[in-house]
Amino acid sequence: MSAEKAESGEVTLPEDLGRETAKMLLEEIWKGGCVDSRNQSLAFLLMALGQKDFSKLQSGELTPYTIAFLRHLRDFYGVVFQIEPTREKEEDEDDEEAMELGQRYIMSCIGAGRSEER
C-alpha cells in the first residue's frame, strides 16, 4: 500500500487491502464535499489563483494542513475565503430519523487574477 510497508517486508493480503481502501473511501464520502481531504488545498489554490471572479466549492471538514494553507493564501496573495457551515444533519424521508453527517462548508472567494502572461 505504501513504500514504507513494502520496505518493512510486511505482507498485506488483498482482502485486507480492499477492506482498508473501502473504509477510507467511505470515510471520505461521509465527510462530504466535492474534493477529498487530501486535495482540498489544491482546489482552494486553483480558486485563489483563478480569474478575478467569484468561485464557490462545497468542502468536507477542513484538515489542519488546509487551514494553514488558507492562511498562506491570505498572506501571500491577499485572497480571503468566506467559510459558511452548512447543515449538520440530514432528514431521512423514510424513517424520519436524523442522521448525523460530517461537517460541511461552502468555501467562496474572489480569485487573485493570476494567469499566464506573455
N, CA, C and O atoms as a GROMACS GRO file, in nm:
protein
  472
    1MET      N    1   0.082  -0.118   0.000
    1MET     CA    2   0.000   0.000   0.000
    1MET      C    3   0.086   0.125   0.000
    1MET      O    4   0.052   0.223  -0.066
    2SER      N    5   0.196   0.124   0.072
    2SER     CA    6   0.288   0.236   0.068
    2SER      C    7   0.430   0.183   0.062
    2SER      O    8   0.456   0.066   0.090
    3ALA      N    9   0.521   0.271   0.024
    3ALA     CA   10   0.660   0.231   0.013
    3ALA      C   11   0.716   0.188   0.148
    3ALA      O   12   0.799   0.097   0.155
    4GLU      N   13   0.672   0.252   0.256
    4GLU     CA   14   0.719   0.217   0.390
    4GLU      C   15   0.681   0.075   0.426
    4GLU      O   16   0.763   0.001   0.480
    5LYS      N   17   0.557   0.035   0.396
    5LYS     CA   18   0.514  -0.101   0.427
    5LYS      C   19   0.586  -0.201   0.339
    5LYS      O   20   0.619  -0.311   0.384
    6ALA      N   21   0.612  -0.165   0.214
    6ALA     CA   22   0.679  -0.256   0.123
    6ALA      C   23   0.823  -0.281   0.168
    6ALA      O   24   0.873  -0.393   0.159
    7GLU      N   25   0.890  -0.176   0.216
    7GLU     CA   26   1.028  -0.190   0.262
    7GLU      C   27   1.037  -0.269   0.391
    7GLU      O   28   1.139  -0.336   0.414
    8SER      N   29   0.935  -0.265   0.474
    8SER     CA   30   0.940  -0.335   0.602
    8SER      C   31   0.925  -0.485   0.584
    8SER      O   32   0.950  -0.561   0.678
    9GLY      N   33   0.884  -0.530   0.466
    9GLY     CA   34   0.868  -0.671   0.441
    9GLY      C   35   0.736  -0.727   0.490
    9GLY      O   36   0.713  -0.848   0.482
   10GLU      N   37   0.648  -0.640   0.540
   10GLU     CA   38   0.518  -0.682   0.589
   10GLU      C   39   0.429  -0.720   0.471
   10GLU      O   40   0.417  -0.645   0.374
   11VAL      N   41   0.367  -0.837   0.480
   11VAL     CA   42   0.282  -0.885   0.372
   11VAL      C   43   0.138  -0.840   0.399
   11VAL      O   44   0.086  -0.857   0.509
   12THR      N   45   0.075  -0.782   0.297
   12THR     CA   46  -0.063  -0.738   0.307
   12THR      C   47  -0.148  -0.824   0.216
   12THR      O   48  -0.122  -0.834   0.096
   13LEU      N   49  -0.249  -0.886   0.273
   13LEU     CA   50  -0.339  -0.968   0.193
   13LEU      C   51  -0.428  -0.879   0.108
   13LEU      O   52  -0.465  -0.770   0.151
   14PRO      N   53  -0.464  -0.923  -0.013
   14PRO     CA   54  -0.551  -0.842  -0.098
   14PRO      C   55  -0.685  -0.809  -0.031
   14PRO      O   56  -0.738  -0.700  -0.050
   15GLU      N   57  -0.738  -0.902   0.047
   15GLU     CA   58  -0.865  -0.878   0.116
   15GLU      C   59  -0.852  -0.765   0.218
   15GLU      O   60  -0.941  -0.681   0.231
   16ASP      N   61  -0.739  -0.764   0.290
   16ASP     CA   62  -0.716  -0.658   0.389
   16ASP      C   63  -0.697  -0.523   0.320
   16ASP      O   64  -0.748  -0.421   0.367
   17LEU      N   65  -0.626  -0.523   0.210
   17LEU     CA   66  -0.604  -0.401   0.134
   17LEU      C   67  -0.738  -0.347   0.081
   17LEU      O   68  -0.764  -0.227   0.090
   18GLY      N   69  -0.822  -0.434   0.028
   18GLY     CA   70  -0.953  -0.395  -0.021
   18GLY      C   71  -1.041  -0.340   0.090
   18GLY      O   72  -1.111  -0.240   0.070
   19ARG      N   73  -1.038  -0.405   0.206
   19ARG     CA   74  -1.118  -0.361   0.320
   19ARG      C   75  -1.072  -0.222   0.367
   19ARG      O   76  -1.155  -0.134   0.394
   20GLU      N   77  -0.941  -0.203   0.377
   20GLU     CA   78  -0.887  -0.075   0.422
   20GLU      C   79  -0.917   0.036   0.320
   20GLU      O   80  -0.950   0.148   0.358
   21THR      N   81  -0.906   0.004   0.193
   21THR     CA   82  -0.936   0.102   0.088
   21THR      C   83  -1.083   0.140   0.089
   21THR      O   84  -1.117   0.258   0.077
   22ALA      N   85  -1.172   0.042   0.103
   22ALA     CA   86  -1.315   0.069   0.109
   22ALA      C   87  -1.350   0.156   0.230
   22ALA      O   88  -1.434   0.245   0.222
   23LYS      N   89  -1.285   0.128   0.343
   23LYS     CA   90  -1.308   0.207   0.464
   23LYS      C   91  -1.267   0.352   0.442
   23LYS      O   92  -1.340   0.444   0.481
   24MET      N   93  -1.151   0.373   0.380
   24MET     CA   94  -1.104   0.508   0.353
   24MET      C   95  -1.198   0.582   0.257
   24MET      O   96  -1.224   0.701   0.274
   25LEU      N   97  -1.247   0.511   0.156
   25LEU     CA   98  -1.340   0.570   0.061
   25LEU      C   99  -1.471   0.610   0.129
   25LEU      O  100  -1.522   0.720   0.106
   26LEU      N  101  -1.524   0.522   0.214
   26LEU     CA  102  -1.648   0.552   0.285
   26LEU      C  103  -1.632   0.670   0.380
   26LEU      O  104  -1.725   0.749   0.398
   27GLU      N  105  -1.515   0.682   0.443
   27GLU     CA  106  -1.489   0.795   0.531
   27GLU      C  107  -1.492   0.926   0.454
   27GLU      O  108  -1.546   1.026   0.501
   28GLU      N  109  -1.433   0.927   0.334
   28GLU     CA  110  -1.432   1.048   0.251
   28GLU      C  111  -1.573   1.082   0.203
   28GLU      O  112  -1.610   1.200   0.198
   29ILE      N  113  -1.651   0.982   0.168
   29ILE     CA  114  -1.790   1.005   0.126
   29ILE      C  115  -1.870   1.061   0.243
   29ILE      O  116  -1.950   1.153   0.226
   30TRP      N  117  -1.848   1.006   0.362
   30TRP     CA  118  -1.920   1.052   0.482
   30TRP      C  119  -1.888   1.198   0.511
   30TRP      O  120  -1.976   1.273   0.553
   31LYS      N  121  -1.763   1.239   0.489
   31LYS     CA  122  -1.724   1.377   0.515
   31LYS      C  123  -1.791   1.474   0.419
   31LYS      O  124  -1.813   1.590   0.452
   32GLY      N  125  -1.825   1.426   0.300
   32GLY     CA  126  -1.893   1.510   0.202
   32GLY      C  127  -1.796   1.601   0.130
   32GLY      O  128  -1.675   1.591   0.146
   33GLY      N  129  -1.852   1.690   0.052
   33GLY     CA  130  -1.770   1.784  -0.023
   33GLY      C  131  -1.743   1.736  -0.164
   33GLY      O  132  -1.774   1.622  -0.200
   34CYS      N  133  -1.684   1.823  -0.242
   34CYS     CA  134  -1.656   1.792  -0.383
   34CYS      C  135  -1.515   1.737  -0.404
   34CYS      O  136  -1.488   1.678  -0.508
   35VAL      N  137  -1.428   1.756  -0.308
   35VAL     CA  138  -1.292   1.703  -0.316
   35VAL      C  139  -1.261   1.629  -0.187
   35VAL      O  140  -1.319   1.658  -0.082
   36ASP      N  141  -1.171   1.534  -0.195
   36ASP     CA  142  -1.135   1.461  -0.074
   36ASP      C  143  -1.043   1.546   0.013
   36ASP      O  144  -0.991   1.648  -0.032
   37SER      N  145  -1.024   1.504   0.136
   37SER     CA  146  -0.949   1.586   0.232
   37SER      C  147  -0.803   1.604   0.192
   37SER      O  148  -0.741   1.704   0.231
   38ARG      N  149  -0.746   1.513   0.117
   38ARG     CA  150  -0.606   1.526   0.077
   38ARG      C  151  -0.586   1.627  -0.035
   38ARG      O  152  -0.475   1.676  -0.054
   39ASN      N  153  -0.691   1.658  -0.109
   39ASN     CA  154  -0.680   1.750  -0.223
   39ASN      C  155  -0.752   1.882  -0.202
   39ASN      O  156  -0.768   1.959  -0.296
   40GLN      N  157  -0.796   1.910  -0.080
   40GLN     CA  158  -0.865   2.035  -0.054
   40GLN      C  159  -0.778   2.155  -0.090
   40GLN      O  160  -0.824   2.249  -0.155
   41SER      N  161  -0.653   2.152  -0.049
   41SER     CA  162  -0.565   2.267  -0.072
   41SER      C  163  -0.545   2.294  -0.221
   41SER      O  164  -0.534   2.410  -0.260
   42LEU      N  165  -0.539   2.191  -0.303
   42LEU     CA  166  -0.523   2.210  -0.447
   42LEU      C  167  -0.645   2.281  -0.505
   42LEU      O  168  -0.630   2.374  -0.586
   43ALA      N  169  -0.763   2.239  -0.466
   43ALA     CA  170  -0.884   2.304  -0.515
   43ALA      C  171  -0.889   2.451  -0.473
   43ALA      O  172  -0.927   2.537  -0.552
   44PHE      N  173  -0.850   2.480  -0.349
   44PHE     CA  174  -0.852   2.617  -0.300
   44PHE      C  175  -0.745   2.701  -0.369
   44PHE      O  176  -0.765   2.820  -0.392
   45LEU      N  177  -0.631   2.641  -0.401
   45LEU     CA  178  -0.526   2.712  -0.475
   45LEU      C  179  -0.577   2.753  -0.612
   45LEU      O  180  -0.556   2.866  -0.656
   46LEU      N  181  -0.644   2.661  -0.681
   46LEU     CA  182  -0.698   2.693  -0.813
   46LEU      C  183  -0.804   2.802  -0.805
   46LEU      O  184  -0.812   2.888  -0.894
   47MET      N  185  -0.885   2.799  -0.700
   47MET     CA  186  -0.985   2.905  -0.681
   47MET      C  187  -0.916   3.040  -0.657
   47MET      O  188  -0.957   3.142  -0.712
   48ALA      N  189  -0.813   3.039  -0.573
   48ALA     CA  190  -0.746   3.164  -0.534
   48ALA      C  191  -0.668   3.226  -0.649
   48ALA      O  192  -0.665   3.349  -0.662
   49LEU      N  193  -0.604   3.145  -0.731
   49LEU     CA  194  -0.521   3.199  -0.838
   49LEU      C  195  -0.597   3.218  -0.969
   49LEU      O  196  -0.541   3.268  -1.066
   50GLY      N  197  -0.722   3.180  -0.970
   50GLY     CA  198  -0.803   3.192  -1.091
   50GLY      C  199  -0.837   3.336  -1.125
   50GLY      O  200  -0.781   3.430  -1.068
   51GLN      N  201  -0.929   3.352  -1.219
   51GLN     CA  202  -0.972   3.484  -1.264
   51GLN      C  203  -1.028   3.565  -1.148
   51GLN      O  204  -1.069   3.510  -1.046
   52LYS      N  205  -1.029   3.696  -1.167
   52LYS     CA  206  -1.088   3.782  -1.064
   52LYS      C  207  -1.239   3.769  -1.072
   52LYS      O  208  -1.310   3.860  -1.115
   53ASP      N  209  -1.285   3.656  -1.031
   53ASP     CA  210  -1.426   3.621  -1.038
   53ASP      C  211  -1.461   3.541  -0.913
   53ASP      O  212  -1.373   3.491  -0.844
   54PHE      N  213  -1.588   3.530  -0.885
   54PHE     CA  214  -1.636   3.459  -0.767
   54PHE      C  215  -1.629   3.309  -0.789
   54PHE      O  216  -1.678   3.259  -0.890
   55SER      N  217  -1.569   3.236  -0.696
   55SER     CA  218  -1.562   3.090  -0.700
   55SER      C  219  -1.624   3.034  -0.574
   55SER      O  220  -1.614   3.095  -0.467
   56LYS      N  221  -1.687   2.918  -0.586
   56LYS     CA  222  -1.757   2.858  -0.473
   56LYS      C  223  -1.740   2.707  -0.480
   56LYS      O  224  -1.746   2.649  -0.588
   57LEU      N  225  -1.720   2.643  -0.364
   57LEU     CA  226  -1.696   2.500  -0.358
   57LEU      C  227  -1.747   2.445  -0.225
   57LEU      O  228  -1.728   2.508  -0.121
   58GLN      N  229  -1.812   2.329  -0.229
   58GLN     CA  230  -1.851   2.264  -0.104
   58GLN      C  231  -1.740   2.171  -0.062
   58GLN      O  232  -1.690   2.091  -0.142
   59SER      N  233  -1.701   2.181   0.064
   59SER     CA  234  -1.592   2.101   0.117
   59SER      C  235  -1.637   2.028   0.243
   59SER      O  236  -1.727   2.073   0.313
   60GLY      N  237  -1.572   1.916   0.269
   60GLY     CA  238  -1.595   1.846   0.394
   60GLY      C  239  -1.516   1.915   0.505
   60GLY      O  240  -1.476   2.030   0.490
   61GLU      N  241  -1.495   1.845   0.614
   61GLU     CA  242  -1.420   1.901   0.726
   61GLU      C  243  -1.281   1.944   0.678
   61GLU      O  244  -1.216   1.873   0.602
   62LEU      N  245  -1.239   2.061   0.724
   62LEU     CA  246  -1.109   2.113   0.684
   62LEU      C  247  -0.999   2.049   0.767
   62LEU      O  248  -1.009   2.038   0.890
   63THR      N  249  -0.894   2.006   0.699
   63THR     CA  250  -0.781   1.945   0.769
   63THR      C  251  -0.691   2.055   0.824
   63THR      O  252  -0.697   2.169   0.777
   64PRO      N  253  -0.607   2.025   0.924
   64PRO     CA  254  -0.514   2.125   0.975
   64PRO      C  255  -0.422   2.181   0.865
   64PRO      O  256  -0.390   2.300   0.866
   65TYR      N  257  -0.380   2.094   0.772
   65TYR     CA  258  -0.297   2.140   0.660
   65TYR      C  259  -0.371   2.243   0.576
   65TYR      O  260  -0.314   2.345   0.538
   66THR      N  261  -0.499   2.216   0.548
   66THR     CA  262  -0.578   2.307   0.466
   66THR      C  263  -0.596   2.441   0.536
   66THR      O  264  -0.590   2.546   0.471
   67ILE      N  265  -0.618   2.440   0.665
   67ILE     CA  266  -0.634   2.564   0.740
   67ILE      C  267  -0.508   2.648   0.732
   67ILE      O  268  -0.514   2.769   0.711
   68ALA      N  269  -0.392   2.585   0.750
   68ALA     CA  270  -0.265   2.657   0.738
   68ALA      C  271  -0.246   2.707   0.595
   68ALA      O  272  -0.194   2.817   0.574
   69PHE      N  273  -0.286   2.628   0.497
   69PHE     CA  274  -0.273   2.667   0.357
   69PHE      C  275  -0.360   2.789   0.326
   69PHE      O  276  -0.317   2.878   0.253
   70LEU      N  277  -0.480   2.794   0.380
   70LEU     CA  278  -0.568   2.909   0.360
   70LEU      C  279  -0.505   3.036   0.419
   70LEU      O  280  -0.520   3.145   0.364
   71ARG      N  281  -0.436   3.021   0.530
   71ARG     CA  282  -0.366   3.135   0.589
   71ARG      C  283  -0.253   3.183   0.498
   71ARG      O  284  -0.232   3.304   0.483
   72HIS      N  285  -0.181   3.090   0.437
   72HIS     CA  286  -0.075   3.126   0.343
   72HIS      C  287  -0.132   3.199   0.221
   72HIS      O  288  -0.074   3.297   0.175
   73LEU      N  289  -0.245   3.151   0.169
   73LEU     CA  290  -0.308   3.218   0.056
   73LEU      C  291  -0.347   3.361   0.092
   73LEU      O  292  -0.333   3.452   0.011
   74ARG      N  293  -0.396   3.379   0.213
   74ARG     CA  294  -0.433   3.513   0.259
   74ARG      C  295  -0.308   3.602   0.269
   74ARG      O  296  -0.310   3.717   0.226
   75ASP      N  297  -0.200   3.548   0.326
   75ASP     CA  298  -0.079   3.627   0.348
   75ASP      C  299  -0.006   3.660   0.217
   75ASP      O  300   0.041   3.772   0.200
   76PHE      N  301   0.004   3.564   0.126
   76PHE     CA  302   0.084   3.583   0.005
   76PHE      C  303   0.006   3.646  -0.111
   76PHE      O  304   0.063   3.726  -0.186
   77TYR      N  305  -0.120   3.613  -0.125
   77TYR     CA  306  -0.197   3.662  -0.240
   77TYR      C  307  -0.310   3.756  -0.202
   77TYR      O  308  -0.373   3.815  -0.290
   78GLY      N  309  -0.337   3.772  -0.074
   78GLY     CA  310  -0.444   3.859  -0.030
   78GLY      C  311  -0.583   3.804  -0.058
   78GLY      O  312  -0.680   3.879  -0.058
   79VAL      N  313  -0.592   3.674  -0.082
   79VAL     CA  314  -0.721   3.611  -0.110
   79VAL      C  315  -0.779   3.560   0.021
   79VAL      O  316  -0.716   3.479   0.090
   80VAL      N  317  -0.898   3.607   0.054
   80VAL     CA  318  -0.964   3.567   0.178
   80VAL      C  319  -1.087   3.484   0.141
   80VAL      O  320  -1.169   3.525   0.059
   81PHE      N  321  -1.098   3.369   0.202
   81PHE     CA  322  -1.211   3.281   0.177
   81PHE      C  323  -1.322   3.309   0.278
   81PHE      O  324  -1.296   3.331   0.396
   82GLN      N  325  -1.444   3.308   0.229
   82GLN     CA  326  -1.559   3.314   0.318
   82GLN      C  327  -1.598   3.170   0.345
   82GLN      O  328  -1.616   3.091   0.252
   83ILE      N  329  -1.612   3.134   0.471
   83ILE     CA  330  -1.642   2.997   0.511
   83ILE      C  331  -1.779   2.994   0.576
   83ILE      O  332  -1.801   3.054   0.681
   84GLU      N  333  -1.872   2.924   0.512
   84GLU     CA  334  -2.008   2.913   0.564
   84GLU      C  335  -2.037   2.767   0.597
   84GLU      O  336  -2.035   2.683   0.507
   85PRO      N  337  -2.064   2.735   0.723
   85PRO     CA  338  -2.100   2.596   0.756
   85PRO      C  339  -2.239   2.566   0.700
   85PRO      O  340  -2.328   2.651   0.699
   86THR      N  341  -2.257   2.444   0.654
   86THR     CA  342  -2.388   2.402   0.607
   86THR      C  343  -2.453   2.320   0.716
   86THR      O  344  -2.394   2.301   0.822
   87ARG      N  345  -2.571   2.271   0.692
   87ARG     CA  346  -2.642   2.195   0.795
   87ARG      C  347  -2.565   2.069   0.830
   87ARG      O  348  -2.497   2.010   0.746
   88GLU      N  349  -2.576   2.029   0.957
   88GLU     CA  350  -2.502   1.913   1.006
   88GLU      C  351  -2.583   1.785   1.000
   88GLU      O  352  -2.526   1.676   1.001
   89LYS      N  353  -2.715   1.796   0.994
   89LYS     CA  354  -2.798   1.676   0.996
   89LYS      C  355  -2.886   1.673   0.873
   89LYS      O  356  -2.926   1.777   0.822
   90GLU      N  357  -2.914   1.555   0.828
   90GLU     CA  358  -2.996   1.537   0.710
   90GLU      C  359  -3.114   1.448   0.746
   90GLU      O  360  -3.096   1.343   0.806
   91GLU      N  361  -3.230   1.491   0.709
   91GLU     CA  362  -3.350   1.413   0.740
   91GLU      C  363  -3.368   1.301   0.639
   91GLU      O  364  -3.355   1.323   0.518
   92ASP      N  365  -3.396   1.182   0.687
   92ASP     CA  366  -3.425   1.069   0.601
   92ASP      C  367  -3.577   1.065   0.582
   92ASP      O  368  -3.652   1.063   0.680
   93GLU      N  369  -3.621   1.063   0.458
   93GLU     CA  370  -3.764   1.071   0.429
   93GLU      C  371  -3.841   0.948   0.476
   93GLU      O  372  -3.957   0.959   0.514
   94ASP      N  373  -3.778   0.830   0.474
   94ASP     CA  374  -3.849   0.706   0.506
   94ASP      C  375  -3.878   0.690   0.654
   94ASP      O  376  -3.993   0.670   0.693
   95ASP      N  377  -3.776   0.700   0.738
   95ASP     CA  378  -3.798   0.674   0.880
   95ASP      C  379  -3.790   0.800   0.966
   95ASP      O  380  -3.797   0.790   1.089
   96GLU      N  381  -3.777   0.915   0.907
   96GLU     CA  382  -3.779   1.044   0.974
   96GLU      C  383  -3.681   1.056   1.090
   96GLU      O  384  -3.705   1.133   1.184
   97GLU      N  385  -3.573   0.981   1.087
   97GLU     CA  386  -3.469   0.994   1.188
   97GLU      C  387  -3.358   1.081   1.131
   97GLU      O  388  -3.325   1.074   1.012
   98ALA      N  389  -3.302   1.162   1.217
   98ALA     CA  390  -3.193   1.248   1.172
   98ALA      C  391  -3.063   1.169   1.174
   98ALA      O  392  -3.031   1.101   1.272
   99MET      N  393  -2.989   1.178   1.064
   99MET     CA  394  -2.861   1.108   1.054
   99MET      C  395  -2.751   1.214   1.059
   99MET      O  396  -2.751   1.307   0.978
  100GLU      N  397  -2.660   1.202   1.151
  100GLU     CA  398  -2.554   1.300   1.166
  100GLU      C  399  -2.446   1.275   1.060
  100GLU      O  400  -2.397   1.163   1.045
  101LEU      N  401  -2.410   1.379   0.989
  101LEU     CA  402  -2.308   1.372   0.886
  101LEU      C  403  -2.188   1.453   0.930
  101LEU      O  404  -2.194   1.528   1.028
  102GLY      N  405  -2.077   1.439   0.857
  102GLY     CA  406  -1.961   1.521   0.885
  102GLY      C  407  -1.991   1.667   0.854
  102GLY      O  408  -2.075   1.696   0.769
  103GLN      N  409  -1.922   1.756   0.921
  103GLN     CA  410  -1.943   1.899   0.898
  103GLN      C  411  -1.901   1.933   0.756
  103GLN      O  412  -1.796   1.889   0.709
  104ARG      N  413  -1.982   2.012   0.689
  104ARG     CA  414  -1.953   2.056   0.553
  104ARG      C  415  -1.952   2.208   0.549
  104ARG      O  416  -2.018   2.274   0.628
  105TYR      N  417  -1.874   2.260   0.456
  105TYR     CA  418  -1.860   2.404   0.444
  105TYR      C  419  -1.874   2.446   0.298
  105TYR      O  420  -1.835   2.374   0.206
  106ILE      N  421  -1.930   2.565   0.279
  106ILE     CA  422  -1.930   2.628   0.148
  106ILE      C  423  -1.817   2.730   0.152
  106ILE      O  424  -1.820   2.826   0.229
  107MET      N  425  -1.717   2.709   0.068
  107MET     CA  426  -1.600   2.795   0.062
  107MET      C  427  -1.613   2.883  -0.061
  107MET      O  428  -1.636   2.834  -0.171
  108SER      N  429  -1.598   3.013  -0.043
  108SER     CA  430  -1.608   3.103  -0.157
  108SER      C  431  -1.501   3.211  -0.147
  108SER      O  432  -1.459   3.250  -0.038
  109CYS      N  433  -1.458   3.259  -0.264
  109CYS     CA  434  -1.357   3.364  -0.269
  109CYS      C  435  -1.363   3.433  -0.404
  109CYS      O  436  -1.431   3.387  -0.496
  110ILE      N  437  -1.292   3.543  -0.413
  110ILE     CA  438  -1.272   3.610  -0.542
  110ILE      C  439  -1.124   3.591  -0.576
  110ILE      O  440  -1.037   3.627  -0.498
  111GLY      N  441  -1.098   3.534  -0.692
  111GLY     CA  442  -0.963   3.499  -0.731
  111GLY      C  443  -0.870   3.618  -0.742
  111GLY      O  444  -0.915   3.732  -0.754
  112ALA      N  445  -0.741   3.591  -0.738
  112ALA     CA  446  -0.639   3.696  -0.745
  112ALA      C  447  -0.612   3.739  -0.888
  112ALA      O  448  -0.545   3.840  -0.910
  113GLY      N  449  -0.662   3.664  -0.985
  113GLY     CA  450  -0.643   3.703  -1.125
  113GLY      C  451  -0.506   3.670  -1.179
  113GLY      O  452  -0.459   3.735  -1.272
  114ARG      N  453  -0.441   3.571  -1.123
  114ARG     CA  454  -0.311   3.529  -1.173
  114ARG      C  455  -0.331   3.441  -1.296
  114ARG      O  456  -0.404   3.342  -1.291
  115SER      N  457  -0.268   3.479  -1.404
  115SER     CA  458  -0.276   3.397  -1.525
  115SER      C  459  -0.145   3.405  -1.599
  115SER      O  460  -0.059   3.489  -1.570
  116GLU      N  461  -0.130   3.319  -1.694
  116GLU     CA  462  -0.007   3.316  -1.772
  116GLU      C  463  -0.005   3.441  -1.860
  116GLU      O  464  -0.094   3.462  -1.942
  117GLU      N  465   0.097   3.522  -1.842
  117GLU     CA  466   0.111   3.644  -1.922
  117GLU      C  467   0.234   3.631  -2.009
  117GLU      O  468   0.338   3.583  -1.964
  118ARG      N  469   0.221   3.674  -2.133
  118ARG     CA  470   0.334   3.661  -2.227
  118ARG      C  471   0.382   3.795  -2.268
  118ARG      O  472   0.476   3.806  -2.346
   0.00000   0.00000   0.00000
